[in-house]
Amino acid sequence: MELDGRVVLVTGGTRGVGAGIARAFLRAGARVAVCARRPPDAPVGAAGRTAEFHPVDLREPTAVREFFHDFAERYGRLDTLVNNAGGTPYRLLGDEEGGIERHARVLALNLTAPLTVSLAAHPLLRAARGAIVMIGSVSGTRPSPGTAAYGAAKAGLENLARSMAVEWAPEVRVNTLVLGMVETELSHLHYGDEAGIAAVGRTVPLGRLAAPDEIGEAAVFLASDRAAYISGASLLVHGGGERPAFLDAATANAATAPTADVPSSNVPTADVSTTDVPTADTANVTVTTADKES
């Protein structure tokens, strides 16, 4: 198996996208550790093997440094760090309940925490000539009403990865997976029942939401020797992105504009990314920061 003997740490790897990433690395042969504030309801496992859980609050620099001190003693090395922990509740700017303190907590979890973890992990990664995989979001590439602080953090995370890739080369490769919508155990909180999830999936060019394990396979690729010359890159994993709204407007006006070259099979789609449904990436459903991190 391609990652036999390698040690991988997935932050927030106890459920949702993080658990899918952990399972993919287990299938690839790696020894996998996952961390979060609270343990998973059931151990994360795949291919007859189980990820090892460690409790830590990634927003506490002292706790993170102590965690990596213990990690080095226990594992002896770290080949890949996946900075997956993150998330946000839906909160409009200017909302009475959305003061700066709440937005700052979103920034801390989604941007400052990955920086803190990466700095603490750097000596181990440098010694192993390892890799970091940041879990980004399409929210960082376009307006994100209702999740503005989250979108800003994800934009910053992608830029941070590029700077790290330059500063830490050639010993450590750093890349970002830019995720679109992913179907997790919490998707129903946004999309409703199976019919609702399927309807949202039809707005994606590939016709469905991603599965967490598919995100994991992309992470395994970036961590593997097959990506040995890839660093400072952003890999879009969004099923083709979002259908431009103007195309649907053109379809709606086709009857009065017969010269418009618009296929009759176009299916109108909801602009999910700009409604009150934030793009689901790292199990990105509307939950509290504490819930998402664990």
Rosetta blueprint (number, residue, H / E / L):
1 M L
2 E L
3 L L
4 D L
5 G L
6 R L
7 V E
8 V E
9 L E
10 V E
11 T E
12 G L
13 G L
14 T L
15 R L
16 G H
17 V H
18 G H
19 A H
20 G H
21 I H
22 A H
23 R H
24 A H
25 F H
26 L H
27 R H
28 A L
29 G L
30 A L
31 R E
32 V E
33 A E
34 V E
35 C E
36 A E
37 R L
38 R L
39 P L
40 P L
41 D L
42 A L
43 P L
44 V L
45 G E
46 A E
47 A L
48 G L
49 R E
50 T E
51 A L
52 E E
53 F E
54 H E
55 P E
56 V L
57 D L
58 L L
59 R L
60 E L
61 P H
62 T H
63 A H
64 V H
65 R H
66 E H
67 F H
68 F H
69 H H
70 D H
71 F H
72 A H
73 E H
74 R H
75 Y H
76 G L
77 R L
78 L L
79 D L
80 T E
81 L E
82 V E
83 N E
84 N L
85 A L
86 G L
87 G L
88 T E
89 P L
90 Y L
91 R L
92 L L
93 L L
94 G L
95 D L
96 E L
97 E L
98 G L
99 G L
100 I H
101 E H
102 R H
103 H H
104 A H
105 R H
106 V H
107 L H
108 A H
109 L H
110 N H
111 L H
112 T H
113 A H
114 P H
115 L H
116 T H
117 V H
118 S H
119 L H
120 A H
121 A H
122 H H
123 P H
124 L H
125 L H
126 R H
127 A H
128 A H
129 R L
130 G L
131 A E
132 I E
133 V E
134 M E
135 I E
136 G E
137 S E
138 V H
139 S H
140 G H
141 T L
142 R L
143 P L
144 S L
145 P L
146 G L
147 T L
148 A H
149 A H
150 Y H
151 G H
152 A H
153 A H
154 K H
155 A H
156 G H
157 L H
158 E H
159 N H
160 L H
161 A H
162 R H
163 S H
164 M H
165 A H
166 V H
167 E H
168 W L
169 A L
170 P L
171 E L
172 V L
173 R E
174 V E
175 N E
176 T E
177 L E
178 V E
179 L E
180 G L
181 M L
182 V E
183 E L
184 T L
185 E L
186 L L
187 S L
188 H H
189 L H
190 H H
191 Y H
192 G L
193 D L
194 E H
195 A H
196 G H
197 I H
198 A H
199 A H
200 V H
201 G H
202 R L
203 T L
204 V L
205 P L
206 L L
207 G L
208 R L
209 L L
210 A E
211 A L
212 P H
213 D H
214 E H
215 I H
216 G H
217 E H
218 A H
219 A H
220 V H
221 F H
222 L H
223 A H
224 S L
225 D H
226 R H
227 A H
228 A L
229 Y L
230 I L
231 S L
232 G L
233 A L
234 S E
235 L E
236 L E
237 V E
238 H L
239 G L
240 G L
241 G L
242 E L
243 R L
244 P L
245 A H
246 F H
247 L H
248 D H
249 A H
250 A H
251 T H
252 A H
253 N L
254 A L
255 A L
256 T L
257 A L
258 P L
259 T L
260 A L
261 D L
262 V L
263 P L
264 S L
265 S L
266 N L
267 V L
268 P L
269 T L
270 A L
271 D L
272 V H
273 S H
274 T H
275 T L
276 D L
277 V L
278 P L
279 T L
280 A L
281 D L
282 T L
283 A L
284 N L
285 V L
286 T E
287 V L
288 T L
289 T H
290 A H
291 D H
292 K H
293 E H
294 S L
